Amino acid sequence: MYFRSCEERRRMPDVIVLQHEPFETLGTIEDSIHPRGISSAYIRPFGGERTPSEPGDAKALIVLGGTMGVYEQQRFPFLTDEIRLIEQALKNDLPILGICLGSQLLASALGADVYKAARKEIGWIPVSFTAAARTDSVFGEIASPINAFHWHGDIFDLPAGAEPLAFSQLTKCQAYRYSENAYGLLFHPEVTHEIIVSMIESGASELKEEELSGRRILEETDQCLKAFQKTAAVIWDRWAALISQERATL
């Protein structure tokens, strides 16, 4: 057991957040969960922090993006621990949100394959929603398509039993829901301008390899970010409502 003592339980956040890069934070998610009185705490395995073996009394789990691949568990052993934690959260029927790498780890925990895409998706790329998304409690009635921010080179098969919610021209599954409250999003609705700048700075060599311009991405950010964040706020508010429902039942 990771959370044991009464004192630890008193300090336990409502939301456990698994962070994989210093610059990939909750971003705009904070604007929806914290005003509701929903507390959160980062666990940073890349910095040596231990991943809990189970969620304990936490009410939800968020798994953020990162530069590593699900298939690199020998190089990054903490990914195995994270998959086990996700499996426990699924078993406990907790709200789960996986973004980019997080969506891939969730897919892996659900038994789906994760692998390199034929082409990376980096920058502002349109995402369309499926018919199933129209009646989804989080994505319902959001205008389609949207210009979404991406930075990934890996994709996954749709997990068995999951509902596909979004797709792009290159990627069949950009978002999915498993059960009623576990969501995987390959794109990045949490981004702020600062996060995008940090991604560009950290990924300069990758951009060069892909023959992409960081300056051009920033120009497109000036055009696209405001509308994207407006859509993201709707997504996060609705997902935060799932956490509030979870808290109310306990």
ZAMARGU-4260 file (C-alpha; in steps of 0.2 Angstrom, whole numbers, plus 5000, padded with zeros to 4 digits):
<rodrens>
0) 5000/5000/5000 | 5006/5017/4996 | 4994/5028/5006 | 4994/5020/5024 | 4993/5032/5038
5) 4978/5043/5043 | 4989/5058/5042 | 4994/5053/5024 | 4975/5051/5020 | 4972/5068/5027
10) 4985/5075/5015 | 4979/5065/5000 | 4974/5075/4985 | 4957/5072/4976 | 4967/5070/4960
15) 4984/5061/4957 | 4993/5069/4942 | 5007/5059/4934 | 5019/5071/4926 | 5033/5065/4914
20) 5041/5082/4909 | 5044/5097/4919 | 5035/5108/4906 | 5020/5097/4903 | 5009/5102/4917
25) 4990/5103/4920 | 4990/5119/4911 | 4972/5125/4908 | 4965/5110/4918 | 4969/5119/4934
30) 4956/5132/4929 | 4942/5120/4930 | 4946/5108/4944 | 4954/5120/4957 | 4939/5133/4958
35) 4928/5118/4962 | 4938/5114/4977 | 4946/5099/4969 | 4964/5097/4975 | 4978/5089/4965
40) 4996/5084/4967 | 5010/5080/4955 | 5020/5064/4956 | 5035/5065/4945 | 5043/5048/4942
45) 5056/5056/4930 | 5063/5065/4946 | 5063/5049/4956 | 5047/5050/4965 | 5038/5034/4968
50) 5022/5030/4959 | 5009/5023/4971 | 5003/5005/4968 | 4985/5010/4970 | 4975/5026/4971
55) 4971/5025/4989 | 4957/5038/4993 | 4960/5049/4978 | 4945/5052/4968 | 4953/5053/4950
60) 4969/5051/4940 | 4977/5062/4927 | 4991/5055/4917 | 5000/5069/4907 | 5011/5068/4891
65) 5029/5064/4889 | 5043/5061/4877 | 5045/5042/4881 | 5036/5028/4873 | 5025/5015/4882
70) 5036/5001/4874 | 5051/5009/4882 | 5048/5001/4899 | 5065/4994/4901 | 5073/5011/4899
75) 5059/5019/4910 | 5053/5006/4923 | 5041/5019/4931 | 5030/5017/4916 | 5026/4999/4922
80) 5021/5006/4939 | 5010/5019/4930 | 5001/5006/4920 | 4998/4996/4936 | 4991/5012/4945
85) 4980/5015/4929 | 4974/4997/4930 | 4969/4999/4949 | 4960/5016/4945 | 4950/5007/4931
90) 4946/4993/4944 | 4940/5006/4956 | 4930/5015/4942 | 4938/5031/4945 | 4938/5046/4933
95) 4954/5045/4922 | 4961/5057/4910 | 4976/5052/4899 | 4983/5065/4888 | 4996/5060/4874
100) 5007/5048/4882 | 4994/5047/4896 | 4981/5041/4883 | 4994/5028/4876 | 4997/5021/4894
105) 4978/5020/4897 | 4976/5011/4880 | 4990/4999/4885 | 4982/4996/4902 | 4966/4991/4893
110) 4976/4979/4882 | 4978/4989/4866 | 4994/4990/4856 | 5004/5006/4856 | 5017/5009/4842
115) 5026/5022/4831 | 5015/5031/4819 | 5020/5032/4800 | 5021/5051/4802 | 5022/5062/4818
120) 5008/5075/4821 | 5016/5091/4828 | 5008/5108/4829 | 4990/5113/4824 | 4980/5100/4816
125) 4961/5098/4814 | 4952/5085/4824 | 4934/5079/4820 | 4922/5071/4832 | 4913/5055/4829
130) 4894/5052/4830 | 4897/5044/4847 | 4905/5060/4854 | 4889/5070/4851 | 4880/5061/4865
135) 4896/5060/4876 | 4895/5068/4893 | 4911/5077/4890 | 4912/5080/4872 | 4894/5081/4867
140) 4888/5096/4856 | 4906/5103/4854 | 4907/5110/4836 | 4917/5099/4824 | 4931/5100/4818
145) 4942/5110/4830 | 4960/5115/4827 | 4969/5106/4840 | 4987/5106/4846 | 4997/5090/4844
150) 5014/5083/4848 | 5016/5064/4846 | 5024/5051/4836 | 5015/5036/4844 | 4998/5030/4841
155) 4987/5015/4847 | 4973/5003/4843 | 4956/5007/4850 | 4955/4997/4866 | 4942/4983/4866
160) 4926/4990/4873 | 4931/5008/4871 | 4921/5021/4861 | 4930/5031/4848 | 4927/5050/4850
165) 4938/5059/4838 | 4950/5057/4823 | 4961/5067/4812 | 4966/5064/4794 | 4982/5054/4799
170) 4975/5046/4815 | 4960/5035/4817 | 4959/5037/4835 | 4962/5054/4843 | 4951/5052/4858
175) 4941/5038/4866 | 4931/5034/4881 | 4931/5018/4891 | 4917/5014/4903 | 4908/5030/4908
180) 4923/5040/4915 | 4940/5035/4908 | 4946/5046/4894 | 4961/5046/4882 | 4966/5061/4872
185) 4980/5060/4860 | 4980/5079/4857 | 4983/5092/4870 | 4969/5103/4876 | 4978/5108/4891
190) 4991/5118/4883 | 4995/5136/4887 | 5006/5148/4877 | 5020/5145/4889 | 5018/5126/4888
195) 5019/5127/4869 | 5034/5138/4869 | 5043/5125/4881 | 5038/5111/4870 | 5046/5120/4855
200) 5062/5124/4865 | 5063/5106/4871 | 5059/5098/4855 | 5070/5109/4843 | 5080/5094/4837
205) 5064/5084/4833 | 5057/5099/4824 | 5072/5100/4813 | 5071/5081/4809 | 5053/5083/4804
210) 5057/5099/4794 | 5045/5109/4804 | 5047/5127/4810 | 5045/5132/4828 | 5042/5150/4823
215) 5028/5144/4811 | 5020/5134/4825 | 5020/5150/4836 | 5012/5160/4823 | 4998/5147/4821
220) 4997/5147/4840 | 4993/5166/4840 | 4979/5162/4828 | 4972/5146/4835 | 4975/5145/4854
225) 4961/5157/4860 | 4947/5147/4852 | 4955/5130/4857 | 4956/5135/4875 | 4938/5140/4874
230) 4934/5122/4869 | 4946/5115/4881 | 4937/5124/4895 | 4921/5116/4891 | 4929/5099/4891
235) 4938/5101/4907 | 4923/5108/4916 | 4913/5093/4911 | 4927/5081/4916 | 4928/5090/4933
240) 4910/5087/4935 | 4914/5068/4935 | 4926/5071/4949 | 4913/5081/4959 | 4901/5066/4957
245) 4914/5054/4963 | 4917/5064/4978 | 4899/5066/4982 | 4897/5047/4982 | 4911/5044/4995
</rodrens>
